[in-house]
């Protein structure tokens, strides 16, 4: 199976839901031996939630959000970097996304800052100079806009928005068990 997770670097529900989905996908693979390829795409979500609600959901997931120190940021450059990172593999993209989520939600770091972005890219093994050059250009900007337009066109209004095998959608945050059951149900329909 292949899954595309439409999410945002600066959306806490995207972070919580993506972690739960990743864990469910890993458990599915352990139980069935069938891997699930997971890729991430940019989306913009309007819904603003109470910090307490998302912090409680995050704690249940094992994430200790630091909502008081979150620096508001535009995630376009982060997604340009994430789109480029996917060229090195889905695992590299996922690692970078988690680095950026930690920077934004746990460390109170500005994830729109080019130095922060390039250094996080280097932490996951990407070339620092190439990351710097990408961020200094407009490269990948059109791709990020296309990802956001695609998300809007398919009705991705709840974060995260997961598309499995280009046919099935899972909108919003669910429990890890609910994600696992959904994956099992999708597999049974094949």
N, C-alpha and C positions, 0 to 999 in steps of 0.2 A: 504494500500500500504506500501511497504517497500523500503527504499532508502539507498544505501550505497554511501557515499561521499568519494572518494579517494582524499586526500589532503596532504599538508605538513605544518608542524608547522612553517617552515621558509620561506614559499612562500606567499607573500602578495596577489597574485591573488587567492590563495586557501582561504585565510581569507575573502576577499571581496565576492567572489562567494558563499562560504558556508553561510555567513550571509544572503545574498540575497535569497539563496535557502531555508534556515530555515524560513525566513519571509514568503516566498511564500507558504511553506508547512503549516505554522500556519494559514495563510489566507485561504488556501484550506480547512483546518479542520473547521474553523469558518463558511465558506460558505456551506459546505456539511455535516458536522458532522462526517466525516470519518477521523480518525487519520492517519497520515503518520509516521511510525517508521523510524527514521534516525540514522544510525550508521556511524562511521568514520573509514577509513582504511588508512594506510600509502601508499604514492606514492612518487616517485622521479620525478621531472619535470626539464627538461633541460632549458626551455625557460627563458631567462633573459630579463626583460622589463625595460624600462626607468622608473626611480623612479617617475618622474613627472606624467607619465601616470597612474600608479597605485595609486599614492597619490590623483589624481583628481577623479578617480573612487571610491576610498575609501571615499572621502569627500561626494560624492553624496549619498553614502550608510550610512553616519553618523559616519564614522570612521576617526579619525584624526591621520593618520600615522606619526610617527616620524622617517622618513627614514634616517636622518642624524646620528642617534644614534644607529641604528641596529647593533648588535654584530653578526658577522658571526658565525654560529653554525651548528653542525651535529645534526640532529633531531632524531637519532636512539633511544637514551635513553628516549627522550620525548615520542616517539611512544611506547616504551616498557611499560612506565607508563600508557599511554592512553589505550593500549590493556588490561592491568590489570584493569584499572578503569572501563572498560565496563562490567566487571563481577559484578560490583555494580549497573549497570543500564546504559541505553543509556543517561539519563539526567546527570548522574555523569560524564560520558565520555565527553559529550558536554560542561559541565561547566568547566572541567579541560582544554579542548582544548581552550576554550575562555580565560581562565586564562593565558595559555601559549602564545596565540597570543598577548594578551595585554602586557605580560611581554616582548616579543620579539619586537613587532612593535610599542608599545607606550612608554614603559619604558626603552628601551635600555638594557635589562637584558640578560645575557647569558643563553639560554634555553638548553644548553648542560651540565650545572653545576648541579651536583647531589643535592646540598643544595637547589638551586632554584627550581628544579623539585619536591623534596620531600615537601618543604614548600608550593608550589602551590597545591600539592595533599592534604595536610592537610587543606588548605583553603576551599576545596570543600567537606570536611568531610571524606576523606580517612585517614587510619591509618598511621601516620608519620613513625613509626618504621618499618612497613611492606613495605612502600614505600622506605625507606632507604635500607632495606635488599634486595629488588628487584633490586635497582639500583647498589648495590655492587656485584650483581651476574650477570650471563649471562641469567637469566630467561627472557623469552618472546622475546629474540633476534631472534630465529628461526621464530617465528610467525610474527614478523615485516618484516623480509626478505621475508617470504612467501606472505605477503600482497603486498609488493613492486613488487615481481615477478608476482603476479596476475594482478596488475595494468598494468605492462608492457605487459603481455600476452594478455590483452583485449584491448590494444591500448590506454591506458590513457596517452596521451601526452599533453593535454591541461588541465590546472588546473582551478578550481577543475573538477573532472570527476565524474559525478553522474550516478549511475546505479539504475534504478527503476524496482522493481519486477523482477530482474535478466534478463530482456529482453530489456529494453529501456535505451538509454544512452543520457546524456546531457553533452557535452564537452565544457569546457571553461566557462568564466564568461558571464552571461546573466543578463538582467534586472529582477527585482523581478516579474514584469508583465509577461515577457516571460517565466519564470520558472512556474508561476501559470498557464498560458495557456498550457504549456507542460503537467503539471500534470492533468489538466482537459481533455486534449486530450487523455492521457494515460488511464484515468478512463473511458472515453467514448468507448475505444476499448475493454474494458473488458466485 
